[in-house]
Amino acid sequence: MKLLDYSKNTLWAFTEKGIQAVYGIVFAVYVLRALPSGESALYIILQGIFLSFSNILQGLALNPMVKYFSEDNSRNKILFASFFINFTAFGIGSVLLFASKTYLSSVLKLPTFDETLYLALLVTFCFSLKNFICEVYRAKNVIWIYSLINIIFLVFCIVLLTILGLSDKISNAVQVVWINIFGLLASLVFAFCIFLKRKSLAILKSFAFTFWEEVKTLLNFGKFTASALTFHQIYERIDIFMIAALLGDKEVAVYYAVINFKKVYELIKQVVSVVFFPTFSKLWYERKLVELKKIFEKVVFTSFVVNLLVSLVLLVFANEIFSLIYGGKFPEGIILLKFFVVYGIVLPWSLASELVLIAIENPKFVLIVRVVSGILNIVLNYFLIANFGIAGSIFATLLSTFYLGFAYTKKSRETIDFTLVGIFSRYKDYLNLAKNKV
């Protein structure tokens, strides 16, 4: 199977993630650059809450649903079970977060956090609805609908941010959260129209409260992926929360200005997840290990080359990029970005391996690695931030990412028996593709 066979899906996924990268730039220009540090920090923390919450729900209900429904599209009860788990967990999580809002506000040194937490929960609810619909189409390998729903959300947010930003009307974090909410509502209206046009709502005719076996199936798998994603979110967000608690809101804004470029690296990661996870699952289900190995090697090679090029661009043009996007607001972030580009070289070794490990039904190992990496990241961040400030958090991210890549790569190699020579020899596939096109 050739990567070209996935060209249509990959193009849609790249388009969506490319627009997501544009959103990151618009966000940097009209939010990070324009808002006072206190408001920027508040939005960054709220964003961390609703993204972390949404991703945990993804691991608990949606990723297992994608795995099982992509293997057999006739298992409609899997969809009902996933929906039930998703929103039951949302309710429980919302109660827990709301009960701890005063404590979190005190620890994070953001006095208005407890007054605005409800917005993070509202965004999470809308995200969960959108994500559920998207993941159903992803499982069915209808990537153009998956991508288009997300594109509607992103474009709507970009337009609103640009209009309000150009007229200097963005003054606080709450406005930015509401922009996200309006974007999500627009994407949900579009998704509903797609459901009607494709008669997807007809699936509701098979609804019955007899999906408890499927609930058990999803939870048996999802308890590992959800726990792994919980520690992944700790791994991803602990730096922001620790900087807020230890250094203050100004440093949060500076640090986020640097790691905002992580979204460029995440683009290839998300494309691989969207396009190839259902494929990895199906190939494992059909026991086509040779084909799985070939696709895996091609994915790792491609993502490594793309991320390496991105790192080189950010390294060489760090000064110009910071000046253009932030208008000289965060000059101390330039040198930090030059260190952070190492992330792009380390990341590819973990992203494909993690997806394969989940696809081959080894989520327990993924959980163990995520637990270790989460704890490692907490310890490293605490000591390195205390001694080196924001730079310490950059080093903590790089070290823990290196551990993830090493652990996942070693474990996945035991099953699909890929080699470094096999990965780097994949350049021949692109040479052959170019020759055939000439």
C-alpha positions as CSV (number, residue, x, y, z in Angstrom):
1,M,0.0,0.0,0.0
2,K,1.4,3.4,-1.0
3,L,1.2,6.7,0.8
4,L,-0.3,8.1,-2.4
5,D,-3.3,5.9,-1.8
6,Y,-4.0,8.2,1.2
7,S,-3.5,11.3,-0.8
8,K,-7.1,12.6,-0.7
9,N,-7.5,12.0,3.0
10,T,-4.0,13.4,3.7
11,L,-4.8,16.5,1.7
12,W,-7.9,17.2,3.6
13,A,-6.2,16.6,6.9
14,F,-3.2,18.8,6.0
15,T,-5.6,21.5,4.9
16,E,-7.4,21.4,8.2
17,K,-4.2,21.4,10.2
18,G,-2.8,24.1,8.0
19,I,-5.7,26.3,8.8
20,Q,-5.2,25.4,12.5
21,A,-1.6,26.7,12.2
22,V,-3.0,30.0,10.7
23,Y,-5.4,30.2,13.6
24,G,-2.3,29.9,15.9
25,I,-0.7,32.9,14.1
26,V,-3.8,35.0,14.2
27,F,-4.2,34.1,17.9
28,A,-0.6,35.2,18.6
29,V,-1.1,38.5,16.8
30,Y,-4.5,39.5,18.1
31,V,-4.5,37.9,21.6
32,L,-0.9,37.3,22.9
33,R,0.4,40.4,21.4
34,A,-2.6,42.7,22.3
35,L,-3.9,41.5,25.6
36,P,-2.3,42.4,29.0
37,S,-0.3,39.6,30.5
38,G,-2.9,38.9,33.2
39,E,-5.7,38.4,30.6
40,S,-3.4,36.4,28.3
41,A,-2.5,34.1,31.2
42,L,-6.2,33.7,32.2
43,Y,-7.1,32.6,28.6
44,I,-4.1,30.3,28.4
45,I,-5.1,28.6,31.7
46,L,-8.8,28.3,30.6
47,Q,-7.7,26.9,27.3
48,G,-5.5,24.4,29.1
49,I,-8.6,23.3,31.1
50,F,-11.0,22.8,28.2
51,L,-8.4,21.2,25.9
52,S,-7.2,18.8,28.7
53,F,-10.8,17.9,29.6
54,S,-11.7,17.3,25.9
55,N,-8.7,15.2,25.3
56,I,-9.4,13.0,28.3
57,L,-12.9,12.4,27.1
58,Q,-11.4,11.6,23.7
59,G,-9.3,8.9,25.3
60,L,-12.1,7.5,27.4
61,A,-14.9,7.3,24.8
62,L,-13.9,8.4,21.3
63,N,-10.5,6.8,20.5
64,P,-11.9,3.3,21.5
65,M,-15.0,4.0,19.4
66,V,-12.8,4.9,16.4
67,K,-10.8,1.6,16.8
68,Y,-13.8,-0.7,17.0
69,F,-16.1,1.1,14.6
70,S,-13.3,1.4,12.0
71,E,-12.9,-2.4,12.2
72,D,-16.7,-3.0,11.7
73,N,-19.0,-0.1,10.6
74,S,-22.1,-2.1,11.3
75,R,-21.6,-1.9,15.1
76,N,-24.0,0.9,15.7
77,K,-24.3,0.2,19.4
78,I,-20.6,1.2,19.7
79,L,-21.7,4.7,18.8
80,F,-24.4,4.9,21.3
81,A,-22.2,3.5,24.0
82,S,-19.5,6.0,23.2
83,F,-21.9,8.9,23.3
84,F,-23.2,7.7,26.7
85,I,-19.7,7.4,28.2
86,N,-18.6,10.7,26.8
87,F,-21.3,12.8,28.3
88,T,-21.6,10.9,31.6
89,A,-17.9,11.5,32.1
90,F,-18.3,15.2,31.1
91,G,-20.9,15.6,33.8
92,I,-18.8,14.0,36.5
93,G,-15.7,15.9,35.5
94,S,-17.6,19.3,35.4
95,V,-18.8,18.7,39.0
96,L,-15.3,18.0,40.2
97,L,-13.8,21.0,38.4
98,F,-16.5,23.3,39.7
99,A,-16.0,22.1,43.2
100,S,-12.3,22.9,43.1
101,K,-12.5,26.3,41.3
102,T,-11.7,28.4,44.3
103,Y,-8.6,26.3,45.2
104,L,-7.4,26.4,41.6
105,S,-7.8,30.2,41.4
106,S,-5.7,30.6,44.6
107,V,-2.9,28.2,43.4
108,L,-2.7,29.7,39.9
109,K,-2.8,33.3,41.3
110,L,-5.6,34.3,39.0
111,P,-8.4,35.9,41.0
112,T,-10.9,35.9,38.2
113,F,-10.4,32.2,37.3
114,D,-13.2,30.9,39.5
115,E,-15.6,33.4,37.9
116,T,-14.8,32.2,34.4
117,L,-14.4,28.5,34.8
118,Y,-18.0,27.9,33.6
119,L,-16.9,29.2,30.2
120,A,-14.2,26.5,30.0
121,L,-16.9,23.9,30.8
122,L,-19.2,25.3,28.1
123,V,-16.4,25.1,25.5
124,T,-15.7,21.5,26.6
125,F,-19.3,20.5,26.1
126,C,-19.4,22.0,22.6
127,F,-16.0,20.5,21.8
128,S,-17.3,17.1,22.9
129,L,-20.3,17.3,20.6
130,K,-18.2,18.4,17.7
131,N,-15.5,15.8,18.4
132,F,-18.0,13.0,18.6
133,I,-19.5,13.7,15.2
134,C,-16.0,14.1,13.7
135,E,-14.7,10.9,15.1
136,V,-17.7,8.9,13.7
137,Y,-16.7,10.1,10.2
138,R,-13.1,9.5,11.0
139,A,-13.9,5.9,11.9
140,K,-15.8,5.5,8.7
141,N,-12.7,6.9,6.9
142,V,-14.8,9.9,5.5
143,I,-12.0,12.3,6.3
144,W,-13.3,15.2,4.2
145,I,-16.3,15.6,6.5
146,Y,-14.2,15.2,9.6
147,S,-11.8,17.9,8.3
148,L,-14.6,20.2,7.0
149,I,-16.4,20.4,10.3
150,N,-13.1,21.4,12.0
151,I,-12.3,23.9,9.2
152,I,-15.7,25.6,9.7
153,F,-14.8,26.1,13.4
154,L,-11.3,27.4,12.7
155,V,-12.3,29.8,9.9
156,F,-15.1,31.2,12.0
157,C,-12.7,31.9,14.9
158,I,-10.0,33.4,12.5
159,V,-12.6,35.7,11.0
160,L,-14.0,36.9,14.3
161,L,-10.5,37.3,15.8
162,T,-9.3,39.3,12.8
163,I,-12.4,41.6,12.7
164,L,-12.3,42.3,16.4
165,G,-8.5,42.5,16.4
166,L,-8.3,45.0,13.5
167,S,-10.8,47.3,15.3
168,D,-8.9,46.9,18.6
169,K,-12.0,45.5,20.4
170,I,-10.3,42.5,22.0
171,S,-9.6,43.5,25.5
172,N,-10.0,40.4,27.8
173,A,-9.9,36.6,27.9
174,V,-13.7,36.2,28.1
175,Q,-14.1,37.6,24.6
176,V,-11.7,35.1,23.2
177,V,-13.5,32.2,24.9
178,W,-16.8,33.3,23.4
179,I,-15.2,33.5,20.0
180,N,-14.3,29.8,20.4
181,I,-17.9,29.1,21.5
182,F,-19.4,30.8,18.5
183,G,-17.0,29.0,16.2
184,L,-18.0,25.7,17.7
185,L,-21.7,26.5,17.3
186,A,-21.1,27.3,13.6
187,S,-19.4,23.9,13.1
188,L,-22.2,22.1,14.9
189,V,-24.8,23.7,12.7
190,F,-22.8,22.6,9.6
191,A,-22.4,19.1,11.0
192,F,-26.2,18.8,11.6
193,C,-26.8,19.9,8.0
194,I,-24.3,17.2,6.8
195,F,-26.2,14.6,9.0
196,L,-29.5,15.6,7.3
197,K,-28.1,15.6,3.8
198,R,-26.3,12.2,4.1
199,K,-29.3,10.8,6.1
200,S,-26.9,9.9,8.9
201,L,-29.6,10.5,11.4
202,A,-31.3,7.3,10.2
203,I,-28.9,5.4,12.5
204,L,-31.0,6.7,15.4
205,K,-33.7,4.2,14.3
206,S,-31.5,1.4,15.7
207,F,-31.2,3.1,19.1
208,A,-32.1,1.0,22.1
209,F,-30.8,0.8,25.7
210,T,-29.0,-2.4,24.9
211,F,-25.5,-1.2,24.5
212,W,-24.2,-2.1,27.9
213,E,-21.9,-4.8,26.5
214,E,-20.4,-2.2,24.2
215,V,-20.0,0.2,27.1
216,K,-17.9,-2.5,28.8
217,T,-15.9,-3.1,25.7
218,L,-15.1,0.6,25.3
219,L,-14.3,1.1,29.0
220,N,-12.0,-1.9,29.1
221,F,-10.0,-0.3,26.3
222,G,-10.7,3.3,27.2
223,K,-9.6,3.1,30.8
224,F,-6.1,2.8,29.5
225,T,-6.3,5.3,26.7
226,A,-8.1,7.8,28.9
227,S,-5.6,7.4,31.8
228,A,-2.7,7.7,29.3
229,L,-4.3,10.9,27.9
230,T,-4.8,12.2,31.4
231,F,-1.1,11.9,32.1
232,H,-0.4,13.2,28.6
233,Q,-2.4,16.4,29.5
234,I,-0.4,16.7,32.7
235,Y,2.7,16.3,30.5
236,E,1.5,19.0,28.1
237,R,0.0,21.5,30.6
238,I,2.0,21.2,33.8
239,D,4.6,23.7,32.6
240,I,2.0,26.4,32.1
241,F,0.4,25.8,35.5
242,M,3.7,25.6,37.3
243,I,5.0,28.8,35.7
244,A,1.8,30.5,36.7
245,A,2.1,29.3,40.3
246,L,5.9,29.9,40.6
247,L,6.7,32.8,38.4
248,G,3.6,34.8,37.6
249,D,1.3,35.7,34.6
250,K,3.9,37.7,32.7
251,E,6.2,34.7,32.4
252,V,3.2,32.6,31.4
253,A,2.6,34.9,28.4
254,V,6.3,34.8,27.4
255,Y,6.5,31.0,27.7
256,Y,3.3,30.5,25.7
257,A,4.6,32.8,23.0
258,V,7.5,30.3,22.5
259,I,5.5,27.0,22.8
260,N,2.8,28.4,20.6
261,F,5.1,27.2,17.7
262,K,4.5,23.7,19.0
263,K,1.3,23.9,16.9
264,V,3.4,23.8,13.8
265,Y,4.9,20.5,14.9
266,E,1.6,19.2,16.1
267,L,0.2,19.6,12.5
268,I,2.0,16.6,11.2
269,K,1.2,14.7,14.4
270,Q,-2.5,15.3,14.1
271,V,-2.5,14.5,10.4
272,V,-0.9,11.1,11.1
273,S,-3.4,10.4,13.9
274,V,-6.4,11.4,11.7
275,V,-5.4,9.5,8.6
276,F,-3.4,6.5,9.8
277,F,-4.8,5.4,13.2
278,P,-7.9,3.7,11.6
279,T,-5.6,2.1,9.0
280,F,-3.2,0.8,11.7
281,S,-6.1,-0.6,13.6
282,K,-7.6,-2.3,10.5
283,L,-4.2,-3.8,9.3
284,W,-3.6,-5.2,12.8
285,Y,-7.2,-6.6,12.9
286,E,-6.6,-8.3,9.6
287,R,-3.0,-9.4,10.7
288,K,-1.3,-7.7,7.7
289,L,1.9,-7.1,9.6
290,V,4.2,-6.6,6.6
291,E,1.9,-3.9,5.2
292,L,1.6,-2.3,8.7
293,K,5.4,-2.2,9.0
294,K,5.8,-0.5,5.6
295,I,3.2,2.2,6.3
296,F,4.7,2.8,9.7
297,E,8.2,3.3,8.3
298,K,6.9,5.7,5.7
299,V,5.0,7.7,8.3
300,V,8.0,8.0,10.6
301,F,10.3,9.0,7.8
302,T,7.9,11.6,6.3
303,S,7.1,13.2,9.7
304,F,10.8,13.3,10.6
305,V,11.8,15.1,7.4
306,V,8.9,17.6,7.7
307,N,9.6,18.4,11.3
308,L,13.4,18.7,10.6
309,L,12.7,21.3,7.9
310,V,10.3,23.2,10.2
311,S,13.0,23.2,12.9
312,L,15.6,24.6,10.5
313,V,13.3,27.4,9.4
314,L,12.4,28.4,13.0
315,L,16.1,28.2,14.0
316,V,17.4,30.4,11.2
317,F,14.5,32.9,11.1
318,A,13.6,33.0,14.8
319,N,14.3,36.8,15.1
320,E,12.3,37.7,12.1
321,I,9.4,35.4,13.0
322,F,9.1,36.8,16.5
323,S,9.3,40.4,15.3
324,L,6.7,39.8,12.6
325,I,4.2,37.9,14.8
326,Y,4.7,39.5,18.2
327,G,5.9,42.9,17.2
328,G,8.9,42.8,19.5
329,K,6.7,42.2,22.6
330,F,8.6,39.1,23.8
331,P,12.3,39.5,22.8
332,E,13.4,37.1,25.6
333,G,11.5,34.4,23.8
334,I,13.8,34.3,20.7
335,I,16.7,32.4,22.3
336,L,14.2,30.0,24.0
337,L,12.7,29.2,20.6
338,K,16.1,28.4,19.2
339,F,16.5,25.7,21.9
340,F,12.9,24.5,21.6
341,V,13.3,23.5,17.9
342,V,15.0,20.3,19.1
343,Y,11.4,19.2,20.0
344,G,10.7,18.8,16.3
345,I,13.5,16.3,15.8
346,V,12.5,14.2,18.9
347,L,8.7,14.2,18.4
348,P,8.4,12.0,15.2
349,W,9.8,8.9,17.0
350,S,6.9,8.9,19.5
351,L,3.9,9.9,17.5
352,A,3.6,7.0,15.1
353,S,4.8,4.4,17.7
354,E,2.1,5.5,20.1
355,L,-0.7,5.1,17.5
356,V,0.6,1.7,16.6
357,L,0.8,0.5,20.2
358,I,-2.9,1.6,20.7
359,A,-3.9,0.0,17.4
360,I,-2.3,-3.3,18.3
361,E,-4.2,-3.3,21.5
362,N,-1.3,-2.5,23.9
363,P,-2.8,0.5,25.6
364,K,-1.6,-0.6,29.0
365,F,2.0,0.0,28.0
366,V,1.1,3.4,26.6
367,L,-0.5,4.2,30.0
368,I,2.6,3.1,31.9
369,V,4.9,5.3,29.7
370,R,2.5,8.3,30.1
371,V,2.5,7.9,33.8
372,V,6.3,7.8,34.0
373,S,6.6,10.7,31.5
374,G,4.0,12.7,33.4
375,I,5.7,12.2,36.7
376,L,9.1,12.9,35.1
377,N,7.8,16.2,33.6
378,I,6.4,17.3,36.9
379,V,9.6,16.7,38.8
380,L,11.8,18.2,36.0
381,N,9.6,21.3,35.6
382,Y,9.5,22.0,39.4
383,F,13.3,21.8,39.8
384,L,14.3,23.4,36.5
385,I,11.8,26.2,36.7
386,A,12.9,27.0,40.2
387,N,16.5,27.2,39.1
388,F,16.4,28.4,35.4
389,G,13.0,30.0,35.1
390,I,11.2,29.6,31.7
391,A,14.2,28.0,30.1
392,G,14.0,25.2,32.7
393,S,10.6,24.3,31.4
394,I,11.8,24.1,27.8
395,F,14.5,21.7,28.9
396,A,12.0,19.6,30.9
397,T,9.8,19.3,27.8
398,L,12.7,18.2,25.6
399,L,14.0,15.6,28.1
400,S,10.5,14.1,28.8
401,T,9.7,14.0,25.0
402,F,13.0,12.2,24.4
403,Y,12.0,9.6,27.0
404,L,8.6,9.1,25.3
405,G,10.2,8.6,21.9
406,F,12.7,6.1,23.2
407,A,10.1,4.0,25.2
408,Y,7.5,3.9,22.4
409,T,9.9,3.2,19.6
410,K,11.6,0.3,21.5
411,K,8.2,-1.3,22.4
412,S,6.6,-0.9,18.9
413,R,9.7,-2.4,17.3
414,E,9.2,-5.6,19.3
415,T,5.9,-6.2,17.4
416,I,6.3,-4.9,13.9
417,D,10.1,-5.4,13.6
418,F,10.9,-2.1,11.8
419,T,14.5,-0.9,11.5
420,L,16.2,2.5,11.2
421,V,17.6,1.4,7.9
422,G,14.1,0.6,6.7
423,I,12.8,4.0,7.9
424,F,15.5,6.1,6.3
425,S,15.5,4.1,3.1
426,R,11.9,5.3,2.5
427,Y,13.3,8.2,0.6
428,K,13.4,5.8,-2.3
429,D,9.6,5.8,-2.3
430,Y,9.5,9.5,-3.0
431,L,12.2,9.3,-5.6
432,N,10.2,6.6,-7.4
433,L,7.0,8.7,-7.0
434,A,8.9,11.7,-8.6
435,K,10.2,9.6,-11.5
436,N,6.7,8.2,-12.2
437,K,5.3,11.8,-12.3
438,V,8.0,13.1,-14.7
